[in-house]
Amino acid sequence: MLAHTPEIDGPARATRPSLEERPENAIAVNGGSGVPVRRIGLEQEFFLVYRTGALCDLAGVFLRECWEMAEAIGLDPGCFKPECTKSLVEITTPPSLGFQDLAKNYLGNLNLALEVGSKLGLELYPLGTYPLPTRSEVRDGPGYGMQARTIGHDRFLHTGRCAGTHLHLELPARTIWPDVKAALAAPVPQQQELLNLHNLATALDPALVALTRASPFYEGRAGGFAARTVHYRGMLGLDGLYANLHEVGALGAYATRVEDFIDQQNERYRAWLAAMDRAGVARHLFASTSGNLRSVSWNPIRLNYHGTVEIRSMDANYPRVTLAVSALVCGAVDRLRRERLKVIPRRQMRTLELDGDELLVPHFSYLSDELLGAAVTRGVLDQRIGTYLDSFVRFASPYVEEPDFVESLGCSGSGYKTTEAEVLGSFPPFEATVSREQGLRLVQSSGRRLREETCSLRRRHYRARHDDEYGEDTGLPSHLPV
């Protein structure tokens, strides 16, 4: 997250493709562009498990060890956070200047957490849903208690069975912090940046859902759909977490003016208070838990009070996938800002297409119904999703800092790869249930792979920075702080 730190309004300095590789209308990055730096942040939730693969509720013990180790080596203890249940933890990055910096911070903090886990005899399970039936213990606290009573305790337990990844995109200072109404007084260019980033993130939601599908299993069964997305948002007729509260949990519409954000917040606020009334929860409890207009948004794309557009569409996943998709999003955002493009929905659009200084995106009715439906059912096997992903990759690629990350996701023709498909390929075909032994084995092997990927990716980034210090041509920027 991007908290308690000032906006950086100097000229953007991040290295990008050469001028020959950039589109003709790209803004130069040699110091005179007038494009201020916007930082990024990443959050990923992990299941805490014993080495046997079974869930454990020792998040409190684990986090205290993380805080102590972080303080001892000069990292921010606030990057290691509790979650709604005692078997979930969240690992975040500090505000990062570009993708290279983000990757370094993400891998460094994840490595610390894995070291603490080794010390305690625990592991982290990185995929979007825990494969076996579980009834996790909700963390104590009036906020979680109020939410559980309002939504229904059994339905609220979906929160402890789902792990996501959230990417934060910094907005101009004082645009939405401490209240989105501040945007009404912001200069027009800042309002337009807010609208563009929100609308781009909204348009990318089905693509991110499809690309990051990680675990096919939920409570011991494979449903043939994107398990975390469907059970969290309450889709496909299932009694998911926000099945009866789409206002606070479903994908929200594009915004055409900043007043739309205020209208959406007011609608969520009214829906939440009405749900409290139906559940017999006193309204004063909402105020007593710091309730405000922002605290009732768990939508896939939301404005965060830290001053960011927060993208919550992605499953928790292995580091290589998390970083690859983050690199794509960052590339798309950089292109949008540097070429001063405006995001425009069009009813006839089925992909992302450039038209002069406009990025045309699908109309929300198609995006949120047909395209998102395809993303959570057949996913990357659906031709509509494959074509949409092609257009996303094509748009973002000129500004992606590490193209080899993106290449690991596959491409048009050979097909896009997902962790979910890889997991399914390791199980007997047509099996709808997973035994306890199979589930524990999956958790154990995923934990080992998490450690291996974290170690190998950290070595790669260290070598790249080390080589660059001695003038070797690594293709990586040399000016970001390490």
N, C-alpha and C positions, 0 to 999 in steps of 0.2 A: 504494500500500500504506500501511498505518497502522503505521509502525515507530517505536520509540524515542520515543513521545510519550504523555503521560499521558492517561487517560480523563478526559472532561469530565463531571462529575457535577452541574453546575448545572442549573436548569430550562431546558427547551428554549425557544428564542426564535424559531425560524424562522417566518416569516409563512406562514400557510396560508389556505385559503378562509375567508370570513366565517362567523360562527356560523350565519347563515341557510342557508348552503350546506352546512354539515357535517351528518352524521348526528346524531341527537339524543343519542347516547351518546358523542360525541366529547369528549375531554378538552381543556379550555381551554389556551391557550398563553400566558397572561398572567402567568406566573411562579409560579403555585401548583400546577402540575400534578403535580410530583414525577416527571416523566418526564425522565430525564437525556439530554443531547445524545449522540447517537452519530454519529460521523463516517463519511465514505465516501471511497473511493479508486478510481481507475480506471487500468487498464493496457491498452495496445493495442500489438500487434505490427505491424510494417510490413516489407514487402520493400524492400530498398535496390536501386535500379536506376539504370542510366545513362539519359541523356535519350533514347536510342534505344528504351528499354523493356527492354533486356536486363538480367538480373540481374548484380550486381557483388558482389565479396567484400571491399569496402572498409569494412566495419562498424567496424573498429578505428580507421581514419583518421577516419571520420565522427564516431564517438563522442568521440574526443579533442577535436575541434573543438567539439562540443556542450558538453563539460565546461568548456572554456576560456571559451566565450561565456556559459554559465550563471553561472560564477563572476564574470565581469566585470559582469553586470547584476543580480546578487543573487538568482538562482534556484538551486535545489538541483541540483547536478550529478548527484546520485544518481537523478534522475528519467529519466536517459538510460542505457539498459542494453544490454549485449550479450545475444544469444540463442544457441541451440544451433548455428546455422550462421553463417558469415561474411557472409551476405546477408540476415540478419534483425536487426532492432533492436527494442527495446521502449521506448516512451515512457509514463511514468507521471505521476500527480499526487501532490502531498503530501496528507496527511490534510486533508479538506475539510469545512467546516461547511455542509452542505446542498447542494442541487443547483446553486444559483447559483454558489457558491464552486467547486464541482467543475467546472462548465462554464468558468469563468474560468481556472482552473489548467490544465485540459486544453487549451484553445485557445491559451493563452499558451505552454505547453511545445511544442505542436505547431508553432506559428508559429516558434519558435526553431529547431526541427529543419529546417523548410523553408528558413529563411534559410541555415543551414549547408549544406544541400543545394545551394542556388543558388550558393553560394561555391565548392563543389567540383565543380559540374557534374553533380550527382546529383539524383534524385527519390525520393519515397516512393510505393510502390504500396500502397493501403490495403485491398484486398479480401482475402477469406479464403483464397484459394488463388491461386498464380501460374498463369497459364493454359497455359503451354508446358512441355514436358518439360525437366527440369533434374536435375542431380545435384550438389546443393550440398555444399560442403566443411564437414564437422563441425568445430566449434571445438575447439581443443586443450584438454585438461584431463582429469584423472582421473575426474571425475564423469560427463562426457559419454561418455568412453571406456568406463566401466563399464556405463553404460546401453546403449550400442550393442552391446557384447558380449553382454549379457544378453538383450536383445530380438532381436538379430540386426541386423547393420549395414544391410542393404538395407531392412529394415522400419523401422529407426530413422530413415532418411532422410525418412520421412513428416513428421517434426517440422519439417524445413526447408522443406516444401512447404505448410504450414498456418500461418495467422496468426489469432490469436483476440483477443478482448477480455475482460478480467476485471474484474468489479466487486466491490469489497470493502465489506462491511458490518461496522462495528465492533461488537464484543460487550462486555459488562461486563468491567471490569478483573479480571485474575486468573482468568477463567473457563477459558481454554484456554492461556494463555501462562504459563510456557514449556512446559507439558505439559497435554494435555486432561484428565489425571487430576485436575488442580486443580479441575475442575468438581465433583468429588465432594464437596468441602468448601465449595463456594460456597453462598450462601443460595438457598432454593427459588425466589424470583423471578428470580434470575440464571440458574439452571438452566433455568427455563421459557422465558426469553428466548432462550437458546441453542437449545433444542429448536424453538421457534416459528420463528426465523429460518432455521434449517437446513431445516425441513420446508417452509416457504413457498418457499424457493429451489429445493428439490427439485421441488415441485409446478409451478413456473414453467418448468422446463427445456424441455419440448416447445414452449411458447409462445415462448420466447426463441430456440430453434433455428429455428423457422419464420419469425419476424419478421426475423431478421438474416441470412438466407441471402443471400450476397453474390456469390459467383462460381460459375457452373455448371461451369467447366472445371477439369480436373485432369489434368496431364501431357498436355495437348493434346486431351482428349476431354470431352464432356459426357455424364454418366452418367444424367441425369434424377433426381438425388437431391442432398441437401445434401452437397456434396463434402467440405468440411472436416470436418464432424461424422462422416460415415461413414468416411472414411479415417483420421481420428485415433482414433476410438473402436474401429474395427474392427467395423462393422455390415454387415448385408445379405449376409453370407457372404464379404465381401472380406477380403483379408489386410492389414488395417489395422494401425496402430501397436500397439494393445492388443487385437488379435483373440484372442490366446492368454493375455491377462492382464486379464480383465474386472475382477478385484478391484481393480486399481490404475488402470483407465482408464474404466470404465463408470459409469453413473449408479447411485449407491448408494441403498439403501432409506431410508425415513423412520426416524426415531429416536423411541422412546417414552419413553426414559429416558437419562440421560447415560452410563450404563454401556454403552449400545449403541455409542457412539462408540469406546469403548475396544475393544470386541469387533471392530468393523469395522477398526480400526487393526491389531490383532493378526492378523486374517485377511489383510490386505494384506501385512503384514510376512512372514508365513509363505509366502504365494504368491510374493513377490519372491525370498526366499531359495531357494525350491524352483526358481525359474526360473534363478537363478544357478548352482545345482548342476547343472541339466540342461545349461546352456551351458558348464560347466567353468570358471566364474569363481570364484576363491577368495573366500570370504566375508569375509576380512579387508580386501579392497578396499572393501567397503561401509562398514565402520567407518572406514577411512582417508579416505573422502570425506565425513565428517561424517554418515554414515548414521544415521538414527533412524526412529522410527515415522512421523513426518510426511513424511519425504523420499521415501516410496514411494507417494504419492498424487498422481495426475494426473487425478483424477475430475472430472466437470463441476461438482460441488458438493463443496467440501472445507473443512475447518477449517484455517486458515492460522496458522502459529506467530506471526504478527504480531498475533494476537488478533482475527481477522475470520472471518466466513463469506465464502468466496471463490466467486463465481459465474463459472464458466469456460465457460458454454454458448454464448456469442455469437461469431459470425464477426467478424473485423476488418471494418470498414465505413467508409463516409463519415462525417464528423463529425455531420451532421444525424441520421443513423440511430442512431449510437452514443449521442448525447445524448438522443434521443427515447426509446429503449428504457430507458436509464438513468433518465430522469425517471419512467417508468412504474414501474420496480422501486422507486425511492425512494418514490413515492407509496404503493405497496402496503405497503412496510415501515413507513412513517410511520403509515398507518391501523392496521396490526396492533398497533403499540406504543401509540399514543395511545388507541385504543379497548379496549386490553387484551384482544385477541382471542386465542383459543387455536386452533391449527391441528389439525384432526381429520380423518384419512382415513376415508372411507366407501366401502364396496364399490359402492353403487349410484350414486355421484356421477360425473358426466361433465364437470362444470364447477366453478368456484369459486363457492360460495354461502354467504351469511351466514345463520346460525341463532342468533339471540340474541348471546351473546358467543363464539360459535364460528365459525370459518371452515372450512367443510367442503370438502375437496379429494378428488380421485379416489383410490381405492385404488391402491397402488403397482403391483400386477399389471397394471391397465389403463393406468396412466400410462406405465410403462416398456416396455410391449409395443405395444398398439394405438395409443395416442395418440402416443408418440414415433415409432413406425413411420410414422404418417401425417405427422408433422412432417418427417421426412427424405425422404419420397417425394413426395407431392402438395403438401405444405406448406400454404400459406394457401388453396389451391384446394380443400382437403379440408373438407367441411362440419363434421366433428368439430373440426378445428383452428379454423375460423372461429368456431364457437360458443364454443370454449374461450377464444379471444382476446377475444371480446366480454365474457365474464365477467371476464377479467383487467382489461381496460380499465375496465369498469364499477366494479370494486372499487377500483382505484387512483385513478381520476379525481378524487374529491373532495379528494385531497391532492397532486395533481401541481402543481408550482410553475409550470411553463410549458406550459399546455395546447396552445398552437399547435404546439409541437414534436410532440406526440402526434398532432395532427390530420394532420400530414404523412405519417403511416404509413397513412392510410386508415381506414376504419371499416366496420362492419357495413352491408350493403346495397350500398355501392359497391365493397367488396372491399379487403382489406389489400394494401399495395404493398410490394414487396421490391426490393432492388438486383439480385438474381439475375434476376428477371423483366425488369427494365429492360435488363440486359445482353443477355439472350436476344433481346429485341425488336430489338436492333440488329444481329443476325446473321440470315442466311438461315434460314428455318424448316427443321426436320428435319435440320439438319447436325449430325452427332455429333462431328465433328473440327473443330479450329481450325488454320488454317495459321499459319506463323510470322509472316507479315505481319499477319494478323488479330490474333494474340495481342499482338504488339508495339504495334499501334495501340490495342488495348484498354488496355494498361498506360499508354501515353502519355496517352490521354484521361482515364483515371482519375486520373493524377497531376495533370493540369491542374484537374480538378474538385475534387480535394482542396485545392489551393491556393485556388481560388475560394471554396469553402465556408468554409474556415478564416478567410479575410479577411473575408467578409461577416458571419459569425457573431461575430467579434471586434468588428467595427464596431457590430453590433446591441447587444452587451452593453455596450460602452463608452457608447453613446448612452443606453441605459436607466439606467446608473448616473449619468451626467452629468445627465440630466433629473431624476432623483430627488433629486440634491443641491440642485436649485433648486426643489424642492417640486412639480414637475409630477406628475400622476397617471399613473405608468407601469404600475401593477399589480404591480410587482416589490418585493421587500423591500429596505429601505434600511439594515438594521443589519448585514449580513454584511460582513466585512472585504474590502477590495479592495486 
